């Protein structure tokens, strides 16, 4: 079928859906292109929600204005909930009764916060952070002197902790794992960021969970009490799979796709946080929940939808800014041999993860140049000499020639 005769529908108007639509037009797709999103806002990128929009009264930045979407021929419907899909008829049904037909379909439905319902109905206000409205509401509550309890010490939890400290709040983090940033997989990185936040006055309660929302704060799993004026829950996300269910796709921890983003149903693709992809670095199927994947995989899948041979093999990469510290992570550091280059107590260092001699992951603190090299080492599956990597005088770029 010629590109101009096709119609493509994208369900999900976040970063992945928006970038896929742009990529389709950039690849000269001339058919009808419909983007449908449940949020009432234009497509935007999420990193700003836990960074600039919380720290200061920054206005949200959208990928394009409504007029710009119209100018590239995208029929954009926001505040529109898709509730069903008939693959035989090739029709998407919305909650308000409207229907949209398609020849090909991209599911970019993303994720939603994992709820902790036992805390939601107590006397202390409870918040989640997933969308733009959440960020605006949270910013309005994080006032000078507010006692904020963060349930979850992952990336989002620590970004909110940094923003809350900068807004004058008193911050406590309760984390069920033995340390913060458990998903990074590096004890070196976890220790560094726990010390960083502790130095700014953040208190950590590790190996504990919040058990109940009570007057003046939260009761913890060991029976102790933590005072709080606001509880923010950041314990991860779950994929939005309602449409996948209506399509009859297998229900896993995401929508399983091949390297082209295709599902097992012909003409149906998935991209972004909801897509379950094979990770060579982690050696497992996983959802890759970060900005880079939402951008790059979505653009790659868009080209594949037009018949191009566009395999996408991700080496997961993400970044976080907390106070004046930049952390970047590529691949995996779980279950690896860890090499630290530089002073792990200082302002700048990197961690390299080896598995069977291959570089499968890395992390850098305030060292973007090292990360640029590490990303290439991971993607090229390099096996440099361990002694070279351990030598602080060794130029990391030379490992690319190994």
N, C-alpha and C positions, 0 to 999 in steps of 0.2 A: 504494500500500500504506500503510495507516495506521501511524503510528509504533509503536504498541503491538504490531503483528504482525511487525515486523522483528526480525531478529537481526543484530547488528554485532560483528565481530571486529576487534580492533586488535592488530597484530603489532609489538611494540616497547613496552617498559614504561619508557621513559625519560621525559624531560620532555614531549616532543611527544605520546607515547601517553597519558601520564597526564592532561595538560591537555585533550586531545581527549575522553577519557572523562568528565571533569568537565563539559566544555561540552555534551556530549550529554545528560547528566542535567539540567543547568541549563536546556536547551531543551525539557525535558519529554519526552525520548525514554523510552518505557516498556518497550521490548523487551529481550530478552536482550543483555547487553553483556559480552563476554569480552575481557580484555587478557592478552596472552601475551608474556613477556619472557625473554630468555636469561640475564640477570644474576640472581643469587640474591637481590638486594636489592629492596626496595620502590621504586617510582618516586621519583626525586630529580632535582634540577637540578645541572648539572655545574660551574658557576662556582666552587663551594666547593672543588672538587678541587684547583685550582691556587692557591687563595687561603687561606681560613681553615684548611682541613684540613692544609695543608703548613706554614703559619707557626707554628701552635700545635696542641696536641693536642685539637682541636675534634672533637666528635662529629658524625657526618653528620646533616643535616637532610633528612627525607623529606617529600614533598608531602602525604601522608596516612598515618595508621597503617593497619595491616591491618583493624582494626575499622571505621575510617572508610570504607575502600573498600567493605567489606561493607555498611555502613549506607546507601550510595547505590546498592546493587544492582550493583556491579561484580564480576564473577567473575574474580579476578586470579590468574594463574599465573606465578610467577617461577621462575627456574632451569629454564625450559622452552624447549627449542629447536625452533622451527618449521622443518621441513626441506622441506616441499612444500605446494603448493596446487593443488587441482583446481577450476578455475573452473566447469566444467560441472556438477559435483556440488555446488559451493559448499562445499567441505570443506578445512580446514587440517589437515595431518598433523604430529604432533610426533615427535621422535626416539625417545621412549619408546613409540610406537605409538598414543597417544591421538589422537582426531580431534575437531574442533570444526566445526560447520556455521555458515554465515553467509548472510545475504542481501546484506549490504554489507561491504566489507573496507577497512580503513585500514592502509597500510604505513607504519610509523614506525620503520623498522629502523636508522636512523642511519648512523654511520660507524665505522670502526676505524682505528687508527694505521697510517700507511704504514711498512712495515718496512724496516730497513736490515740485511739478513741477514748481510752480510759482517762486521758488528761483533758479532754475537750470540754467537759461539762462542769468543771470546778469553778471556784470563785476567781482564780487568777486568769486573765486573758491569755489565750493560746493562739499562736500564729504559725503559718507555714509560709515558705517563700518559693513560689514557682513562676508567678507571672507578674506583669507590670503593675496590676492593681495591688497585689500582695506587697510589692516593694514600696509603693507609695504609702500604703496603710502602715507598714512596719516602720518606715522612716518617721511618720507622724507620732509613733509611740515611743521611739527610742530618744527620749529627751534627757537632758542633763540630770544626772542623779538617779535615773531609772535603774532598777536592779533587774538585769536580764539573765535568765537561765536558758542556756542553749542545750537542748537535748540532742546530742550527736556531735562528735568532734572530727567530722570529715572536712573536705575542702570547703563546702558551702558554710558549714558551721563556723569554721575558723575565719572565713572571709567576713561573715556577719559579726563575729567577735571583734575583729579589727575595726570594722565600721562603728560598732557600738562603743568601743573604747574611745575612738576619735570623736564621738558625739557626747562624750562625758558620762557614759553609763558605767555601772559596776557590773562586771560580767563573770558568770560562772559557767563552765562547760562540764556537763556530765556525759561520760562516754562509757559504753558497755565493754569495749575492748580494753586491753592493757595500756594502750597509748593512743594518741591522736593520729590522724591521717593513716589509719590502718590499711586503707585501700591502696596506698602507694607501695606498701610492702617493704619499706626500708626503715630499720630501727634508727639509723643515722638521721634520716630526714625527720622522722617523728620526734626524736629527742630535740633536734634543733628548733622545730617550730613550737614545741611545748615550752622550751626555755624562752624563745622569742616572746610569746604571749605572756608568760609568767612575768617577764621583765616589764610588761606594760600593765601589770596588775590583774591579769585574768587568773581566776582560780580554776583548778582542774580537779574533778572527782572521777577517777578512773576505775574501771571494773564495776561500775554501778549503773543502774537505770532509774528513771523517774517512775515511781509506782503509783502516785496519786497526786491530784491537784487539790490542795487544801488551803485554808485561809492563810494568806500571807506568803504562800510559796508552794513547794512540792515536797512530798515525802518520798524518800529514796528507798531503793531495794534493801538497804541494810537497816532500815528503820530510822535513819537520821533525817533531819529537816534542812531544807535549803530555802532561804528567803528569796522571794522574787516578786516583782511587779508585772513581769511579762515572761511568758514561756514561749520560746521558739523551737519548734520540732523540725529537726533536719536529719532524719534517719534513712535517707535514700529515697528512691523513687520506684514506681511500678509502671510497666508499659501500658499504654492505652490500647487495648486489644479488642474493643467492642466490635469494630468493623471487621477485623480479622476473623472474629468469631462468626459474624453473619456471613462471611464469605466461605466458611468451612475450612479455613486454614488451620493447621495443627496449633494448638494452644501450648506454647512453651513460655520461656522468659522473654520472648520477643517474637518478631516475625522473621523466620529463618529465610535468608536470601543467599544466592550464590554470588560469585565475584562481580557479577554484572548488576546485582541488586534485584534479580528476578526471584519471585516466589515460585511455588510449585503450580500456581494457576497461570496459564499463559496470558500474557498481557498485563499482569498485575505485579507491581514492584513495591519495594519498601526502602525508605531512606531515613537517616538520622537516628535519633535516640531509640526509636522503636525497632530498628533493624537488628536482627541477630546475625552477627558475622563471625566467620572463622578467623581467629587471631593466631598467626604463626608464633608470635612472641609468647603469648600466654598458653598456647597449645590447647585452646578450648573455644567453643562457641560462646560469644559474649555480645552484649550490647555495649557500644562504645559511646559513652555519654559525654561528649565534649564538643566545644565550638568547632574545632578543626574537622572532625568527622561530619558534623552537620553541614559544614560548608563543602568539603571536598568530595565526600561520598555522594551527596545529593547531586552535585554537578556531574560526577562521573556516571551516576545512574541515569540522569537525564539524557546523556549522549547514548547510553546503551538502549534506552527506550526508542531511539530513532534508528536502531539497527547497527550502530557502531560497535566494534569490538573494543570495549572499554573496561577491562577487568580492574577492579579496585582491590588492592591488597593493603589494608591499613597497618601501619605501625602507630598505634594510638599515641597521640601527643596532646598534652594540655598544659595550661599555665595558670598560675594564680598569683595575684599581688596582695600581700598583707603588710600593712604599714609601708615601709620603704624596701621591702624584700620581695624579690621576684623568684618564684619557684617554677621550673618547667620539668615535665616528666615525659619520657618517651618509652614505649614498649612496656615491659613489666620488670619489677624488682622483687616479685614474689618468688621465693624458692630459688634464688640465684646466689652465685658467689659474688660478694660485693667488694668492690675496690673503691676506696675513697682517695680522690686527688685533691690536695689542698688541705686547709685547716677546717675541719668540720665544726669547729667552734668559732670560726672567723666569719667575715662578711662575704666570702666568696669561695666556693668549692664545688666539686661535682662528684657524683657517685655513678659507677659503671657496674652493670649487672651482667655476669657471664653464666651461660649454661652450656656445658660440654665445650667450653672454649669459645663459643659464639657470643657476640654482644647482642643481648636480647632486650636490654633496657638501660635507662640512665636517668639521672636527675641532676639538675644544676641549680645552685643558689646564686643569684646575681651574676650569672655567667652565660649570657645568651650565645656568645661565640662558641663556647664548648658545646652547647646544645645543638647548634647548627651542624657540628661534626658528628655528634652522637646520633642524631636523627639519620644521617647518611650511613653510619656504621651499622645501625639496626636494620635499615631498609635493604642494605647491600649484604646483610648477613655475614659480616666480616668476623674473622678469627685472628685478631692481632695477638702478639706475644703478651702474655700476662706480665712478664717482667718489664716490658716497655710501658704498659699502662700504669704499673705501680711506680715507675720512675717519674718524679715530679718535673724533671728537666725534659722529658720526652714531649715533643710537639704532637698533640693528639691528631692533628691533620695527617701526620705521617702514617697513622694506622689505616688510613683509607687505601694506601698502596699495598697493604699486606695481602 
